[in-house]
Every structure is written in structure tokens, then in C-alpha cells.
Amino acid sequence: MSASAYRSRVLIIDDNPSIHEDFRRILAPTVTGTDLDADAAALLGMDTAPVADRLNVDLDCALQGQEALTKVTAARASGQPFALAFVDMRMPPGWDGLTTITKLWEVDPELHVIICTAHTDRTWEEIEAALTARDRWAVVKKPFDKIEVLQLAHVMTAKWNLARLVNAANAA
Amino acid sequence: VYGVPYATVWRTFEHALWVVFEDAVLVWACFVSRREMLEICRRQDQNQQLLDELEQRVHDRTAALENEMSARERTAIALGRSEERYRALVANAPIGIFTSTRSGEVKFANPYLLKLLGLPLDTDVTQLDMSDGRMFPIAERQRFWTRLETEQEVRGFETTYTLHDGRKIDVVINARLKSGSRDTPALCEGTLEDVTAQKDAKRDLEAVNQQLVVASRQAGMADVATGVLHNVGNVLTSVNITISELLDRLKKSRLTILQKLVETLQRERPRLATFLTEDAAGRQLPDFLGKINTHLAEENKLLRADAESLVRHFSHIREIIVTQQNAAKLFGVAENLSAIQLVEDALKLSADALGRHGIALQREFTDKAQVKADRHKVLQILVNLIKNSKDSVLAANIADPTITVRILPPERGFAGLVVHDNGLGISQENLARIFQHGFTTKKDGHGFGLHSCVLAAREMHGDLAVGSEGPGRGATFTLLLPTTP
């Protein structure tokens, strides 16, 4: 199964708006020139460059944990829950990342989370102890590379979709 | 008498007469005696009564005397006991008790005092002489007596005694002056306590406090370092992403299509006119060329945007690093600094936190004062004050959170750097305690921040003042720094 098979909702939670922009560039890049490629193939006999499997996501952003909770709650209620959330650890003045994740899981336990941080005021031991659903979270350290985030997004959204398929099959 | 016959009648008659006379006398005498007897009896009664009375009085008096005697005895015993207690108290009290004169003679010293001063218990205290200043330094003794004579009573006089063995002890003296007369000198009666242990404890406490101050300064520095790490981390992420996007765009540039088109046209050169007018593909080429042009222009625009954002990110990083280097440089050295520059640097260090929360910043720089200060300390204080103001306006949850920074014109050799906010404000009682070590109103505060700020300000021969009109009415902190002449 590829990530593009289903459209997944992804939430970026970071107190820095420029980080939102970075995620947007990685996960939903502006792609240009595809129609040009078709013309070039037809008129000039050029090989079309193999199109990479694109991530099929809807992005949403939140500056604070509280705002994220509102969005996740609303999404869950509307039947279009978020598959994945990227969460910063340090988000003054509101909740820190760990608190945010705990609160999010209270309303949506299926949500997958990627902790994305440069510095955390919590120790990893604390985080490990608090986030017991170990198969639903991963860590990326800032400054991150595009490929790390992109691959994690692919893998996690695919995993989320598969889990939902399995659950649906079991329920049927 | 009556039956005796006498010789003659006359004799008998005479005899009878004598008998009658005698009897008459006897009868009279009897009466008199009786009367006297009665009188005697009466007197005797009287005497007896008097005697009884006397006896009663003697008895009463004896009882009274006895009472009086026992009361006196009791008093005497009690007095004796009390004196004994007093002696025991003076002798055993765990405090030195003494009487001395202005000239340094010691009139009395209790055993505890002798022990305290390292003297044998059988020392003749009258031989002690304090006037030489060996134990009680002359200047200190002078100071003590001056106070005693002006105030009559001195409490908590702290000084240091040097004992005969060279040991130094910290003592506290409480004393009062007993005025003298023409013949007797004024006496100082007092107690003397060894507070060396307390003093040592206090010194230890101060050392610990000092360590805490250092620790809190380091914590402050760590705060700044953490902030820098966070900021640089964020910017580097953006740089990374922009670079990889830039590379991606360059790799996927449709310039290759233009190259291919040029190759095709070169190949068709001998019949170029026919190719462009007759060939199915050739006829579409002018339009295609137009599309390529549009696309490449767009591509170029995106590449330029990426390049510009890279430049912006790098200048941001440079700014963070330069501010940090300036903060770190010339650590601990007082130098001549521009007040405006100091405030601007502090604002730069705090910019991230302020900008993110939409707090308005007002600068009221009416003066270009030069101050003599330690740059690191000033920045630490200002960053701390700005952070407090930020926390306060955010916690107050007001519509127009504003922080105003001012530079006051020098007055009496001090320039004022003011951080004012319209946040929570400070109550009257908290104003008094706000600089205290360990005082905080924040839930996760440690109460070292302002304390170490005021210490740092004083280390620079300046000061830190606070003002607030009360809760909900904002607060003003003024850092006073000495100006350079």
C-alpha cells in the first residue's frame, strides 16, 4: 500500500510559524512543469521523468497545544480524524509537547505522533514513561532533513490507514 | 469572865463592865475585821482579774511575737534561698555576666564568663584590665562606651574578642549603665554571649546564598543558551529545508527541455522553414517555446525566493550569534557602554519571545547616556526584567499587552534603564518582598531571578528599584547605573 492511496490529514503543532512553512514545503511542495513534461515527450520525444510517489495529505497547523486539541476534537467529531501530528516540545506559554500529546490521545487514541524538537525540558525517560503506546510515536530532532520528515510522514500515514483498514475488517 | 466571883460587887461590876467593854470592842473589832475581810476579798478578786488579764495579754503578745518571729525566720530562709538561687543562677547561667568600669576595671565576672574568655575559674577578676585593648580592641571599647553613655542601655552590641591564646570569638553584649557618684565610678552591668557558632552558621549561609546566586546566574545563562539553541535549531531547520528544495528545483529544472529543443532545431536546420510550417510537431514549437519561457521565468522566481529566504535565515543566525558573542565578551569587566545599545541588545535577546506573543514594544529613548557597567550583568538583568514583564502581560490576559523601555536622563550620576509593563502589577506587601531571596509569585518560579538581579546591580554600584500602583496596574522596574563622567 502506498501513502497516496488514501488522503490523510496531518496536523503541525509548533509555536513558530516559520516551521509550519517548512513542513508545508516538505509535505505539500509546489510542483510545477508537469504539463510541460507531457508536451516535451510529445513534441521532442523526451523521456518523462519517473514521478515519485507523492504524499497525499491535507495539512493543518496549530501554534499551541490547546488549539491543536480543539482541531483534533473537531476532526474526530466530523468523522475525518487526523492521521498524524508533528508536535514541538517547547511551546510557551501553553502546554509543552508531552502534555499536548497526552491530551490529544485522550480524545483520539489512534492519532500517530512525531515529536519534533530542538530542545526539550523533559528527559527522554519522562517522555518514554508518559507515552506508553510505543507504536504510535516517533522522534525527529531539529534541525531535521527533508527526507527524515517526508519518509516518516509516508510511513506513519500508511500505518495509520492500514490500522484503520484492519479495524474496519475486524468490526465487519 | 461572867461566872468568876469577885470579892466585891464593885469588883464584879467592874469586871462586868470590863467584860462588856471588851466585848463591845471585840464586836466592833469583828465588824471592822469583817469589813476589812470583805474589802480584801474584793481587792483580791480585782487582782485576780487583773492577773488574768495580764496573763492573757502576755499570752497574746507571746503568740504575736512568735508569729512575728516565724515570719521573719521564713523571710530570712526565703531570702537565703533566693540569694542562693540567684548566686547559682549567676554562677551557672549559660551567659557571661559582668560589671565593669569605663576605665576598664572589671568588678565582677561570673564563672561562665571566665570560662568563655578562657580564664581559670579562680581568677581574681579585679586584676583583669580591659583597658589595654588586647582582648576588647580599644576602638571597639570606645564605641561601646560612647553608645552606653549616650543611650544608657546598649542591646545587641556585636564585636570580636581576642582571647589570650589568640583565638577570636564573636560576642554580643547587652548592658546598661549604672550611674556613679562623686566617689564611685559609673558601672556597666551587662551580659556577654558567645555567638561565634551562630556567626559561623551565618557565614556558611551567606556562602551558600552566594553559591545559589552563582547557580541562578548560571541558570539564567543556561536559559539564554537554551533559547539560543531553540532559535538556531529552528532557523537551521528552515535553512535545511530551503536548501534541499533549492537543490531539488535545480535538479528538476526544465532547462533540459530548452536544450533538447535547441538540439532538435539544430538537427532540422537544413529544412527549418518547412519543419516549422509543415511538421505536426514543428508547428507547435513557437507556442511550446512560449510555455518554456513562462515556466522558466516561474522557476527562476521560485529559485530566487529560496535564495532570498536563505539569505534571511543566515542573517538571522548571524544576529543570534553576534548578540550572544557580545553578551559573552568582556565578561565581568566594567566598561563604558551606551545605555541605548544595552537596551537594544537585551531586546534582541528577548525578541523571539516578545514577537511570538504579539506584545507591543515601545521605546522611549530620550537620552544617550553612557554608563559604566558590566555588559553581561546588565544584559542578564534586562533580559530577566523583560521576561518578567512578558510573563506578567501574558498572565494578565489583556487586550493591548505592552512593554515600554525607557532611558532616563542621568540624575546625580545615575542613568535609569526602565522596563515598564501594563501587566499584573504588584501588591503593596509584595513590593517590599519582591527582591527577597526565594520570593516568587510564579507557580514554577524559584525566586532567584530578581534577587540575583538586584545583587548584580549593586555589584556594579548601581541599584534596582520597583514600582507598581497595585494589582492589575502594571509594574515598573528601574535599573540605575552609574554614568561615566
Interface residues (C-beta under 8 A of the other chain):
Chain A: D15 N16 S18 I19 E21 D22 R25 I26 P29 T30 T32 G33 D35 L36 D37 D39 A40 A42 L43 L44 M46 A49 R90 P92 P93 A118 H119 K142 P143 F144 D145 K146 I147
Chain B: T226 L229 H230 V232 G233 N234 L236 T237 S238 V239 N240 I241 T242 S244 E245 D248 K252 R254 T256 I257 K260 L261 T264 A281 Q284 L285 F288 K291 I292 H295 E298 E299 L302 A353 R356 H357 D391 L394
